[in-house]
Amino acid sequence: ALHSGGYAAVDAGNDSCFVYRREQGDERWLVALNFSADEQTLNLTDCDGGQIVLSTFVDREESADLGGLWLRGSEGCVIRLE
């Protein structure tokens, strides 16, 4: 799904971040990228919950509350959606 699945931009309500979904079959992923040096909180209530499987800081593998997802400065996360 990440390589060849469908792509859809997601409005995260934050101009410092770029968020998109990739889907193929039953696989659904969310990629959230913070392009600022400051911590950002995203409101992604239109998305289901998920599990962070990869962070650019390589220290997060946890459930993700997408209604208040926080990203550290310059952090990117790959999230498997439920």
C-alpha positions as CSV (number, residue, x, y, z in Angstrom):
1,A,0.0,0.0,0.0
2,L,2.8,2.4,0.8
3,H,4.5,1.8,-2.6
4,S,1.6,1.5,-5.0
5,G,-1.6,2.1,-3.1
6,G,-4.0,5.0,-3.6
7,Y,-3.0,8.4,-2.3
8,A,-5.1,11.0,-0.5
9,A,-3.9,14.2,1.2
10,V,-5.3,14.8,4.7
11,D,-6.1,18.2,6.1
12,A,-4.4,18.2,9.5
13,G,-5.3,21.8,10.4
14,N,-1.7,22.7,10.6
15,D,0.4,24.5,7.9
16,S,3.7,23.2,9.3
17,C,2.8,19.6,8.6
18,F,2.1,17.4,5.6
19,V,-0.1,14.4,6.1
20,Y,-1.4,11.8,3.6
21,R,-3.0,8.4,3.5
22,R,-2.0,5.4,1.3
23,E,-4.5,2.5,0.9
24,Q,-4.6,-0.7,-1.0
25,G,-7.0,-3.5,-0.2
26,D,-7.2,-3.9,3.6
27,E,-4.0,-2.0,4.2
28,R,-4.3,1.6,5.3
29,W,-1.4,3.8,6.3
30,L,-1.0,7.4,7.4
31,V,2.2,9.4,7.0
32,A,2.6,12.6,9.1
33,L,5.6,14.9,8.6
34,N,6.4,17.9,10.6
35,F,8.5,20.4,8.6
36,S,9.0,22.9,11.4
37,A,11.5,22.8,14.3
38,D,8.7,23.1,16.8
39,E,6.5,20.4,18.3
40,Q,3.1,20.3,16.5
41,T,-0.2,18.8,17.4
42,L,-2.5,17.5,14.6
43,N,-6.3,17.1,14.7
44,L,-7.0,14.0,12.5
45,T,-10.4,13.1,13.9
46,D,-11.5,12.0,10.4
47,C,-9.1,9.1,10.6
48,D,-9.5,6.0,12.7
49,G,-7.0,5.2,15.4
50,G,-3.7,3.6,14.6
51,Q,-0.4,2.2,15.6
52,I,2.9,4.2,15.1
53,V,5.2,1.7,13.5
54,L,8.1,4.1,12.5
55,S,9.3,7.5,13.6
56,T,12.3,9.4,12.4
57,F,13.5,9.4,16.0
58,V,13.3,5.6,16.1
59,D,11.8,5.6,19.6
60,R,8.1,5.4,19.1
61,E,6.1,2.3,18.6
62,E,2.8,3.0,20.3
63,S,-0.9,3.5,19.8
64,A,-1.7,6.8,18.2
65,D,-4.5,9.1,19.3
66,L,-5.2,10.8,16.0
67,G,-7.5,13.4,17.5
68,G,-4.4,14.9,19.1
69,L,-1.4,13.4,17.4
70,W,1.8,15.2,18.5
71,L,5.0,15.4,16.4
72,R,8.3,16.7,17.7
73,G,10.2,19.2,15.6
74,S,11.2,17.7,12.2
75,E,9.6,14.4,13.1
76,G,7.9,12.1,10.7
77,C,5.7,9.1,11.6
78,V,4.3,6.2,9.7
79,I,1.1,4.9,11.2
80,R,-0.8,1.7,10.4
81,L,-4.5,2.7,10.6
82,E,-7.1,0.4,12.2
